[in-house]
Amino acid sequence: MNKLIVAAVSALLLSAGPSATIANAAPASIQEACGFNAHGIGDHATYMHCNQNTNVWVKIVRTFDDVTLCVAPGLTDLDNWDTTAQWITNAYSNGTTCASTQVGHTMDH
């Protein structure tokens, strides 16, 4: 009886082996996490907007003042955009959308 159980379990494991390995495999490329990353590209602060259907206003918290920037879906390199040489400490969105014509512009301009 024990030999029969072992054979049945072995057969199940062999038939599920390759598919179980594929299901647990890491993705070929790991995407940056959604939201703010202080060291996203090299040593640059980035913001990853993961909703592919909208542009949103993102509040960028800087050393001396804050600014609100319209970003498109995907990765925005905040250090390349911000040329004031201020330290960016955080960035977040409250979900307010902005128009595609506003992408790359601040709310003040």
DSSP file (Angstrom, degrees, kcal/mol; ACC not computed):
  #  RESIDUE AA STRUCTURE BP1 BP2  ACC     N-H-->O    O-->H-N    N-H-->O    O-->H-N    TCO  KAPPA ALPHA  PHI   PSI    X-CA   Y-CA   Z-CA
    1    1 A M     >        0   0    0      0, 0.0     4,-1.8     0, 0.0     5,-0.2   0.000 360.0 360.0 360.0 -43.5    0.0    0.0    0.0
    2    2 A N  H  >  +     0   0    0      1,-0.2     4,-2.5     2,-0.2     5,-0.2   0.874 360.0  54.3 -62.1 -37.5    2.8    2.4    0.9
    3    3 A K  H  > S+     0   0    0      1,-0.2     4,-2.2     2,-0.2    -1,-0.2   0.874 106.7  52.1 -64.0 -36.0    4.5    1.8   -2.5
    4    4 A L  H  > S+     0   0    0      2,-0.2     4,-2.0     1,-0.2    -1,-0.2   0.894 110.5  46.8 -66.6 -41.1    1.3    2.7   -4.2
    5    5 A I  H  X S+     0   0    0     -4,-1.8     4,-2.6     2,-0.2     5,-0.2   0.917 112.4  49.9 -66.6 -44.8    1.0    6.0   -2.4
    6    6 A V  H  X S+     0   0    0     -4,-2.5     4,-2.5     1,-0.2    -2,-0.2   0.905 111.2  49.4 -61.2 -42.0    4.6    6.9   -3.1
    7    7 A A  H  X S+     0   0    0     -4,-2.2     4,-2.1     2,-0.2    -1,-0.2   0.902 111.8  48.3 -64.8 -41.0    4.2    6.1   -6.7
    8    8 A A  H  X S+     0   0    0     -4,-2.0     4,-2.0     2,-0.2    -2,-0.2   0.922 113.4  46.5 -66.0 -44.0    1.1    8.2   -7.0
    9    9 A V  H  X S+     0   0    0     -4,-2.6     4,-2.5     1,-0.2    -2,-0.2   0.913 112.1  51.4 -65.0 -42.5    2.7   11.2   -5.2
   10   10 A S  H  X S+     0   0    0     -4,-2.5     4,-2.4    -5,-0.2    -1,-0.2   0.899 108.8  50.9 -61.0 -41.9    5.8   10.9   -7.4
   11   11 A A  H  X S+     0   0    0     -4,-2.1     4,-2.0     2,-0.2    -1,-0.2   0.896 110.7  49.0 -64.3 -40.4    3.7   10.9  -10.5
   12   12 A L  H  X S+     0   0    0     -4,-2.0     4,-1.7     2,-0.2    -2,-0.2   0.927 112.0  48.2 -64.8 -44.9    1.9   14.0   -9.4
   13   13 A L  H  X S+     0   0    0     -4,-2.5     4,-1.4     1,-0.2    -2,-0.2   0.891 111.5  49.9 -63.8 -40.2    5.2   15.8   -8.6
   14   14 A L  H  < S+     0   0    0     -4,-2.4    -1,-0.2     1,-0.2    -2,-0.2   0.889 111.6  47.8 -67.1 -38.4    6.8   14.9  -11.9
   15   15 A S  H  < S+     0   0    0     -4,-2.0     4,-0.3     1,-0.2    -1,-0.2   0.798 119.0  39.7 -74.2 -26.2    3.8   16.1  -13.9
   16   16 A A  H  X S+     0   0    0     -4,-1.7     4,-2.3    -5,-0.1     5,-0.2   0.572  92.2  94.2 -95.9 -10.8    3.6   19.4  -12.0
   17   17 A G  H  X S+     0   0    0     -4,-1.4     4,-1.9     1,-0.2     3,-0.2   0.913  85.6  38.9 -51.1 -63.7    7.4   20.0  -11.7
   18   18 A P  H  > S+     0   0    0      0, 0.0     4,-2.0     0, 0.0    -1,-0.2   0.878 117.2  49.6 -60.8 -39.9    8.1   22.2  -14.8
   19   19 A S  H  > S+     0   0    0     -4,-0.3     4,-2.2     1,-0.2    -2,-0.2   0.871 109.3  52.4 -69.5 -33.8    5.0   24.3  -14.5
   20   20 A A  H  X S+     0   0    0     -4,-2.3     4,-1.4     2,-0.2    -1,-0.2   0.891 108.8  51.1 -66.5 -38.0    5.6   25.0  -10.8
   21   21 A T  H  < S+     0   0    0     -4,-1.9     4,-0.5    -5,-0.2    -2,-0.2   0.918 111.0  47.3 -64.2 -43.6    9.1   26.2  -11.6
   22   22 A I  H >< S+     0   0    0     -4,-2.0     3,-1.0     1,-0.2    -2,-0.2   0.895 108.7  54.6 -65.7 -40.5    7.8   28.6  -14.2
   23   23 A A  H 3< S+     0   0    0     -4,-2.2    -1,-0.2     1,-0.2    -2,-0.2   0.831 113.5  42.1 -64.2 -31.5    5.1   30.0  -12.0
   24   24 A N  T 3< S+     0   0    0     -4,-1.4    -1,-0.2    -5,-0.1    -2,-0.2   0.423  88.8 117.1 -95.8   1.0    7.6   30.8   -9.2
   25   25 A A  S <  S-     0   0    0     -3,-1.0     3,-0.1    -4,-0.5    -3,-0.0  -0.391  71.3-110.3 -70.7 146.0   10.3   32.2  -11.6
   26   26 A A        -     0   0    0      1,-0.1    -1,-0.1    -2,-0.1    -2,-0.1  -0.455  42.2 -96.1 -71.4 147.3   11.3   35.8  -11.2
   27   27 A P        -     0   0    0      0, 0.0     3,-0.1     0, 0.0    -1,-0.1  -0.256  30.4-115.3 -62.4 154.3   10.2   38.1  -14.0
   28   28 A A  S    S+     0   0    0      1,-0.2     2,-0.4    -3,-0.1    -2,-0.1   0.884 104.0  23.0 -60.2 -40.1   12.8   38.8  -16.7
   29   29 A S  S    S-     0   0    0      2,-0.0     2,-0.6     0, 0.0    -1,-0.2  -0.996  78.6-140.4-130.1 131.9   12.9   42.5  -15.8
   30   30 A I        -     0   0    0     -2,-0.4     2,-0.2    -3,-0.1     3,-0.1  -0.799  21.0-138.7 -93.3 121.2   11.9   43.8  -12.4
   31   31 A Q        -     0   0    0     -2,-0.6     3,-0.1     1,-0.1     2,-0.0  -0.483  25.5-100.5 -79.5 146.5   10.0   47.1  -12.7
   32   32 A E        -     0   0    0     -2,-0.2    -1,-0.1     1,-0.1     3,-0.1  -0.350  49.0 -95.6 -62.1 145.8   10.6   49.9  -10.3
   33   33 A A        -     0   0    0      1,-0.1    15,-0.3    -3,-0.1    -1,-0.1  -0.273  45.3 -96.8 -63.5 148.9    8.1   50.2   -7.5
   34   34 A C  S    S+     0   0    0     -3,-0.1     2,-0.2    13,-0.1    15,-0.2  -0.359  88.0  18.3 -65.2 145.2    5.2   52.6   -7.9
   35   35 A G  E    S-A   48   0A   0     13,-3.1    13,-2.6    -3,-0.1     2,-0.2  -0.596 107.6  -4.1  97.2-156.5    5.6   56.0   -6.3
   36   36 A F  E     -A   47   0A   0     55,-0.5     2,-0.4    11,-0.2    11,-0.2  -0.511  49.4-178.2 -81.7 139.9    8.7   57.8   -5.1
   37   37 A N  E >   -A   46   0A   0      9,-2.3     9,-2.6    -2,-0.2     3,-1.1  -0.944  16.8-156.4-136.9 115.6   12.1   56.3   -5.1
   38   38 A A  E 3  S+     0   0A   0     -2,-0.4    50,-0.1     1,-0.3     3,-0.1   0.783  96.7  26.8 -62.7 -28.3   14.9   58.4   -3.6
   39   39 A H  E 3  S+     0   0A   0      1,-0.1    -1,-0.3     6,-0.1     6,-0.2  -0.389  79.8 137.9-131.2  55.2   17.6   56.5   -5.6
   40   40 A G  E <  S+     0   0A   0      4,-1.4     2,-0.6    -3,-1.1     5,-0.2   0.943  72.8  26.0 -72.3 -51.4   15.7   55.3   -8.6
   41   41 A I  E >  S-A   44   0A   0      3,-1.2     3,-2.6    -4,-0.2     2,-0.5  -0.928 133.3 -53.1-117.0 105.9   18.1   55.9  -11.6
   42   42 A G  T 3  S-     0   0    0     -2,-0.6     0, 0.0     1,-0.3     0, 0.0  -0.533 121.5 -26.5  62.8-116.6   21.6   55.9  -10.3
   43   43 A D  T 3  S+     0   0    0     -2,-0.5     2,-0.3     2,-0.1    -1,-0.3   0.121 112.0 118.0-112.7  19.1   21.4   58.4   -7.6
   44   44 A H  E <   -A   41   0A   0     -3,-2.6    -4,-1.4    -5,-0.1    -3,-1.2  -0.655  66.9-120.2 -89.6 141.0   18.5   60.3   -9.1
   45   45 A A  E     -     0   0A   0     -2,-0.3    33,-1.5    -6,-0.2    34,-1.2  -0.601  39.5-175.5 -73.6 137.8   15.1   60.7   -7.3
   46   46 A T  E     -AB  37  77A   0     -9,-2.6    -9,-2.3    -2,-0.3     2,-0.4  -0.892  23.7-148.2-132.9 162.9   12.3   59.2   -9.5
   47   47 A Y  E     -AB  36  76A   0     29,-2.1    29,-2.3    -2,-0.3     2,-0.7  -0.982  10.9-157.2-132.2 123.0    8.5   58.9   -9.5
   48   48 A M  E     -AB  35  75A   0    -13,-2.6   -13,-3.1    -2,-0.4     2,-0.8  -0.886   3.1-163.4-102.2 112.1    6.9   55.8  -11.0
   49   49 A H  E     - B   0  74A   0     25,-2.8    25,-3.2    -2,-0.7   -15,-0.0  -0.854   7.6-176.0 -95.4 110.3    3.3   56.5  -12.1
   50   50 A C        +     0   0    0     -2,-0.8     2,-0.7    23,-0.2    -1,-0.1   0.617  51.9  96.2 -89.2 -14.4    1.8   53.0  -12.5
   51   51 A N    >   -     0   0    0      1,-0.2     3,-0.7    23,-0.1    23,-0.0  -0.689  56.4-164.3 -78.8 116.2   -1.7   53.8  -13.8
   52   52 A Q  T 3  S+     0   0    0     -2,-0.7    -1,-0.2     1,-0.2    -2,-0.0   0.511  78.9  59.7 -79.4  -4.6   -1.4   53.6  -17.6
   53   53 A N  T 3  S+     0   0    0      1,-0.0     2,-0.3     2,-0.0    -1,-0.2   0.514 102.2  42.4-104.6  -5.9   -4.7   55.5  -18.2
   54   54 A T    <   -     0   0    0     -3,-0.7     2,-0.4    -5,-0.0    45,-0.1  -0.945  60.9-135.4-140.6 157.5   -4.1   58.9  -16.6
   55   55 A N  E     -C   98   0B   0     43,-0.5    43,-1.6    -2,-0.3     2,-0.3  -0.887  35.2-164.5-102.1 145.0   -1.7   61.7  -16.0
   56   56 A V  E     -CD  97  71B   0     15,-2.1    15,-2.9    -2,-0.4     2,-0.4  -0.937  24.1-112.2-134.2 155.6   -1.5   62.9  -12.4
   57   57 A W  E     - D   0  70B   0     39,-2.6    37,-0.5    -2,-0.3     2,-0.5  -0.718  33.6-162.7 -80.8 132.2   -0.3   65.8  -10.4
   58   58 A V  E     -CD  93  69B   0     11,-3.2    11,-2.8    -2,-0.4     2,-0.5  -0.979  13.7-138.2-121.7 124.9    2.6   64.8   -8.1
   59   59 A K  E     -CD  92  68B   0     33,-3.0    33,-1.9    -2,-0.5     2,-0.6  -0.716  18.0-156.3 -80.5 122.3    3.6   66.9   -5.1
   60   60 A I  E     -CD  91  67B   0      7,-3.7     7,-1.9    -2,-0.5     2,-0.6  -0.906   4.7-149.5-104.8 116.8    7.5   67.0   -5.0
   61   61 A V  E     +CD  90  66B   0     29,-2.7    28,-2.6    -2,-0.6    29,-1.3  -0.768  24.4 177.4 -90.6 118.3    8.8   67.8   -1.5
   62   62 A R  E     -C   88   0B   0     -2,-0.6    26,-0.2     3,-0.6    29,-0.0  -0.671  42.1 -97.3-118.8 171.9   12.1   69.7   -1.7
   63   63 A T  S    S+     0   0    0     24,-1.1     3,-0.1    -2,-0.2    25,-0.1   0.902 116.3  13.8 -55.2 -50.1   14.5   71.2    0.8
   64   64 A F  S    S+     0   0    0      1,-0.3     2,-0.3    23,-0.1    -1,-0.2   0.717 133.0   1.0-107.1 -24.9   13.3   74.8    0.6
   65   65 A D        -     0   0    0     -5,-0.0    -3,-0.6     2,-0.0    -1,-0.3  -0.981  64.2-121.9-157.4 162.4    9.9   74.7   -1.1
   66   66 A D  E     -D   61   0B   0     -2,-0.3     2,-0.3    -5,-0.2    -5,-0.2  -0.735  21.5-168.9-107.0 157.8    7.5   72.2   -2.7
   67   67 A V  E     -D   60   0B   0     -7,-1.9    -7,-3.7    -2,-0.3     2,-0.5  -0.982  17.6-133.6-143.1 152.3    6.2   72.1   -6.2
   68   68 A T  E     -D   59   0B   0     -2,-0.3    39,-2.3    -9,-0.2     2,-0.4  -0.950  25.4-171.3-113.5 124.2    3.4   70.1   -8.0
   69   69 A L  E     -DE  58 106B   0    -11,-2.8   -11,-3.2    -2,-0.5     2,-0.5  -0.899  22.7-128.8-118.8 139.2    4.3   68.5  -11.3
   70   70 A C  E     -D   57   0B   0     35,-2.3    34,-2.8    32,-0.5     2,-0.4  -0.779  33.3-171.6 -85.4 124.8    2.1   66.8  -13.9
   71   71 A V  E     -D   56   0B   0    -15,-2.9   -15,-2.1    -2,-0.5    27,-0.2  -0.917  15.4-138.4-121.3 147.4    3.5   63.4  -14.8
   72   72 A A        -     0   0    0     -2,-0.4   -23,-0.3   -17,-0.2   -17,-0.1  -0.430  47.6 -69.8 -88.4 168.7    2.5   60.8  -17.4
   73   73 A P  S    S+     0   0    0      0, 0.0     2,-0.2     0, 0.0   -23,-0.2  -0.297 101.3  31.6 -57.6 145.7    2.4   57.1  -16.9
   74   74 A G  E    S-B   49   0A   0    -25,-3.2   -25,-2.8    -3,-0.1     2,-0.4  -0.652 104.9 -18.4 104.6-161.4    5.8   55.5  -16.4
   75   75 A L  E     -B   48   0A   0     -2,-0.2     2,-0.5   -27,-0.2   -27,-0.2  -0.697  48.1-168.7 -93.6 130.2    9.0   56.7  -14.9
   76   76 A T  E     -B   47   0A   0    -29,-2.3   -29,-2.1    -2,-0.4     2,-1.1  -0.979  18.0-142.0-116.4 123.3    9.8   60.4  -14.3
   77   77 A D  E  >  -B   46   0A   0     -2,-0.5     4,-1.5   -31,-0.2   -31,-0.2  -0.736  17.2-170.9 -82.6 101.6   13.4   61.3  -13.4
   78   78 A L  H  > S+     0   0    0    -33,-1.5     4,-2.9    -2,-1.1   -32,-0.2   0.826  80.1  57.3 -68.2 -32.9   12.8   64.1  -10.9
   79   79 A D  H  4 S+     0   0    0    -34,-1.2    -1,-0.2     1,-0.2     6,-0.2   0.870 106.9  48.6 -67.6 -36.0   16.4   65.1  -10.7
   80   80 A N  H  4 S+     0   0    0    -35,-0.3    -1,-0.2    -3,-0.2    -2,-0.2   0.848 116.0  44.6 -70.2 -32.7   16.6   65.8  -14.4
   81   81 A W  H  < S+     0   0    0     -4,-1.5     2,-0.8     1,-0.1    -2,-0.2   0.910 105.5  65.2 -75.3 -42.8   13.4   67.8  -14.3
   82   82 A D     <  +     0   0    0     -4,-2.9     3,-0.4     1,-0.1    -1,-0.1  -0.723  54.8 171.2 -89.3 108.4   14.3   69.8  -11.2
   83   83 A T        +     0   0    0     -2,-0.8    -1,-0.1     1,-0.2    -4,-0.1   0.187  54.6  94.5-101.5  16.6   17.3   72.0  -11.9
   84   84 A T  S    S-     0   0    0      2,-0.1    -1,-0.2     1,-0.0     3,-0.1   0.534  89.2-127.9 -85.2  -5.5   17.2   74.0   -8.7
   85   85 A A        +     0   0    0     -3,-0.4     2,-0.2     1,-0.2    -2,-0.1   0.706  59.4 144.9  64.6  22.0   19.7   71.8   -7.0
   86   86 A Q        -     0   0    0      1,-0.1     2,-0.5   -23,-0.0    -1,-0.2  -0.613  58.2-105.9 -85.7 152.3   17.4   71.3   -4.0
   87   87 A W        -     0   0    0     -2,-0.2   -24,-1.1    -3,-0.1     2,-0.6  -0.670  28.7-142.2 -78.3 124.1   17.3   67.9   -2.2
   88   88 A I  E     +C   62   0B   0     -2,-0.5   -26,-0.2   -26,-0.2     3,-0.1  -0.801  24.9 173.3 -89.3 119.0   14.1   66.0   -3.1
   89   89 A T  E     -     0   0B   0    -28,-2.6     2,-0.3    -2,-0.6   -27,-0.2   0.653  59.8  -8.1-102.6 -19.0   12.9   64.2    0.0
   90   90 A N  E     -C   61   0B   0    -29,-1.3   -29,-2.7   -53,-0.1     2,-0.3  -0.982  48.8-163.0-167.3 163.6    9.5   62.8   -1.2
   91   91 A A  E     +C   60   0B   0     -2,-0.3   -55,-0.5   -31,-0.2     2,-0.3  -0.934  19.4 162.5-155.9 136.2    7.0   62.8   -4.0
   92   92 A Y  E     -C   59   0B   0    -33,-1.9   -33,-3.0    -2,-0.3     2,-0.4  -0.991  25.1-138.7-154.0 157.7    3.4   61.7   -3.9
   93   93 A S  E     -C   58   0B   0     -2,-0.3   -35,-0.2   -35,-0.2    -2,-0.0  -0.926   6.6-158.9-118.7 143.9    0.1   62.0   -5.7
   94   94 A N  E     -     0   0B   0    -37,-0.5     3,-0.1    -2,-0.4   -36,-0.1   0.333  59.1-101.0 -97.9   6.3   -3.4   62.4   -4.3
   95   95 A G  E    S+     0   0B   0    -38,-0.4     2,-0.3     1,-0.3   -37,-0.1   0.429  71.5 149.2  93.7   0.3   -4.8   61.0   -7.6
   96   96 A T  E     -     0   0B   0    -39,-0.3   -39,-2.6     1,-0.1    -1,-0.3  -0.533  40.9-135.5 -69.5 126.7   -5.8   64.4   -9.1
   97   97 A T  E     -C   56   0B   0     -2,-0.3     2,-0.3   -41,-0.2   -41,-0.3  -0.408  18.3-163.9 -83.9 159.3   -5.5   64.0  -12.9
   98   98 A C  E     -C   55   0B   0    -43,-1.6   -43,-0.5   -27,-0.2     2,-0.1  -0.931  26.9 -96.0-137.0 161.6   -4.0   66.5  -15.3
   99   99 A A    >   -     0   0    0     -2,-0.3     3,-1.9     1,-0.1     4,-0.5  -0.372  29.8-116.6 -78.7 155.8   -4.1   67.0  -19.1
  100  100 A S  G >  S+     0   0    0      1,-0.3     3,-0.8     2,-0.2    -1,-0.1   0.790 116.5  61.8 -62.3 -26.5   -1.5   65.6  -21.5
  101  101 A T  G 3  S+     0   0    0      1,-0.2    -1,-0.3     3,-0.0    -2,-0.0   0.643 101.8  53.5 -72.8 -13.0   -0.7   69.2  -22.4
  102  102 A Q  G X  S+     0   0    0     -3,-1.9     3,-2.5     2,-0.1   -32,-0.5   0.539  76.6 123.9 -97.0  -8.7    0.3   69.8  -18.8
  103  103 A V  T <  S+     0   0    0     -3,-0.8   -32,-0.2    -4,-0.5     3,-0.1  -0.294  80.4  17.6 -57.5 130.3    2.8   66.9  -18.5
  104  104 A G  T 3  S+     0   0    0    -34,-2.8     2,-0.3     1,-0.3    -1,-0.3   0.386 107.7 104.6  87.9  -2.9    6.2   68.2  -17.5
  105  105 A H    <   -     0   0    0     -3,-2.5   -35,-2.3   -35,-0.2    -1,-0.3  -0.781  68.3-122.6-109.0 154.5    4.7   71.5  -16.2
  106  106 A T  B >   -E   69   0B   0     -2,-0.3     3,-1.0   -37,-0.2   -37,-0.2  -0.527  25.6-113.4 -89.9 163.0    4.1   72.6  -12.7
  107  107 A M  T 3  S+     0   0    0    -39,-2.3   -38,-0.1     1,-0.2    -1,-0.1   0.768 116.1  56.9 -65.0 -25.5    0.8   73.6  -11.4
  108  108 A D  T 3         0   0    0    -40,-0.3    -1,-0.2     1,-0.2   -39,-0.1   0.655 360.0 360.0 -80.8 -16.6    2.1   77.2  -11.0
  109  109 A H    <         0   0    0     -3,-1.0    -1,-0.2     0, 0.0    -2,-0.2   0.415 360.0 360.0-115.3 360.0    3.1   77.6  -14.6
